[in-house]
Amino acid sequence: MVKSMLVALFLPALVYGVAVRPCPNGAPVPQEVRVVGCTVEPCIVQIGGVVDMDLDFIAPRASNTMRATLDIFLGDFRVPYDLPVAQQNACNFLEAGSCPVAQGEFINYHLSTPAVAPFAGITVDLQLQLSDDNGQPLICYRSSATIIAA
């Protein structure tokens, strides 16, 4: 119920493409990343709110499955965080494309996840990666977010 209310609250918000940076692992970056309510980095993320985004990419290779990971970095330090288990299977959140993924297939992945953080008032890097059957990245990108209190 709360999740439905939050989604309804964010539906009227404008969605814009956000400039992203490549990950240190050299994986391809998405063609476009759109985050609700964010036009430029750092995006503002309120603890207890929802991070709602879409990304588009062309699959660089075939894969039967896709696993999503979201990492938080404070400088070079990785802050422990795991997406909820249900959201780790990226195949369940495709708006375009399907699993198994074919090489060259257009994919639109949608992530809407609770913003949980043990701290506020700082800017962090968020790293989102979608990996193939062998754990190799299909895409990966970093963007900045400023965490604010609820």
C-alpha positions in Angstrom: 0.0 0.0 0.0 2.7 2.5 1.0 4.7 1.5 -2.1 1.6 2.2 -4.3 1.2 5.6 -2.7 4.8 6.5 -3.3 4.6 5.4 -6.9 1.4 7.5 -7.3 3.2 10.4 -5.7 6.1 10.2 -8.2 4.1 9.6 -11.4 3.5 13.3 -12.0 7.2 14.1 -11.6 9.2 14.8 -14.7 11.7 12.2 -15.8 15.0 13.3 -17.4 18.1 11.6 -18.7 21.0 11.9 -16.3 24.7 12.0 -17.3 26.5 9.0 -15.9 30.1 7.8 -15.5 31.6 4.5 -16.5 32.5 2.0 -13.7 36.1 1.2 -12.9 35.6 -2.3 -14.4 35.3 -0.9 -17.9 31.9 -2.4 -18.6 29.7 -0.6 -21.2 27.5 2.2 -19.9 23.8 2.4 -20.7 22.6 4.5 -23.7 20.4 6.5 -21.4 19.5 6.6 -17.7 16.4 8.4 -16.5 15.8 9.1 -12.8 12.4 10.5 -11.6 12.9 14.1 -10.3 16.6 14.3 -11.2 18.1 16.3 -14.1 21.7 16.6 -13.0 24.1 15.0 -10.6 24.0 14.7 -7.7 20.5 13.5 -7.5 18.8 14.1 -4.2 17.8 10.9 -2.4 15.6 11.2 0.7 16.0 8.4 3.3 12.7 6.5 3.3 11.9 7.7 -0.2 12.1 5.7 -3.4 14.8 5.7 -6.1 12.8 5.3 -9.3 14.8 5.0 -12.6 14.9 3.4 -16.0 17.9 2.6 -18.2 18.2 1.6 -21.8 21.0 -0.4 -23.4 21.8 -2.8 -26.2 22.8 -6.2 -24.8 26.5 -6.8 -25.7 26.0 -10.6 -25.5 23.4 -13.2 -24.9 22.5 -14.3 -21.4 19.8 -16.5 -19.9 19.5 -14.3 -16.8 20.5 -10.9 -15.5 21.5 -10.0 -12.0 21.2 -6.5 -10.7 23.5 -5.0 -8.0 23.5 -1.6 -6.5 26.6 -0.5 -4.6 27.2 2.7 -2.6 30.6 4.2 -2.4 31.9 6.9 -0.1 35.1 7.8 -1.9 36.8 4.4 -2.4 35.0 2.8 0.5 32.1 0.5 -0.4 29.1 0.9 2.0 27.4 -2.4 2.5 24.1 -2.5 0.7 22.1 -5.1 -1.1 19.1 -4.7 -3.3 16.1 -6.6 -1.9 16.3 -10.2 -3.0 13.3 -10.0 -5.3 15.0 -7.0 -7.2 18.3 -8.8 -7.7 16.7 -10.8 -10.6 16.7 -8.0 -13.2 14.7 -10.1 -15.6 11.6 -9.4 -13.5 11.9 -5.7 -14.1 12.3 -5.4 -17.9 9.9 -2.9 -19.6 11.4 -3.8 -23.0 13.2 -7.0 -23.9 13.1 -10.3 -22.1 15.1 -13.1 -20.6 16.9 -14.9 -22.1 18.5 -11.9 -23.6 19.8 -12.0 -27.1 23.0 -10.3 -28.2 22.1 -6.9 -29.8 18.6 -6.8 -28.1 17.3 -3.5 -26.9 16.6 -3.6 -23.1 14.8 -1.2 -20.9 15.3 -2.0 -17.2 13.2 -0.3 -14.5 14.3 -0.1 -10.9 12.1 1.3 -8.1 13.7 0.6 -4.7 13.5 2.1 -1.2 16.2 4.6 -0.3 17.8 3.2 2.8 21.0 4.7 4.3 22.4 4.9 7.8 23.6 8.5 7.2 22.4 11.8 5.7 24.0 15.0 4.6 26.7 13.5 2.4 27.2 12.8 -1.3 27.9 9.3 -2.4 28.5 7.4 -5.7 25.9 4.8 -6.7 27.0 2.0 -8.9 24.4 0.0 -10.8 25.4 -3.1 -12.6 23.5 -5.8 -14.6 25.5 -9.0 -14.9 25.1 -12.0 -17.1 25.0 -15.8 -16.3 28.7 -15.8 -15.6 28.7 -12.7 -13.3 30.3 -10.6 -16.1 28.8 -7.1 -16.4 26.5 -6.4 -19.3 26.3 -2.7 -18.3 27.6 -0.7 -15.4 27.4 3.0 -14.5 28.1 5.4 -11.6 26.2 8.5 -10.6 26.3 10.8 -7.6 23.5 11.2 -5.0 23.2 13.5 -2.1 21.5 11.6 0.8 19.1 13.8 2.9 17.1 13.0 6.0 13.4 12.2 5.8 
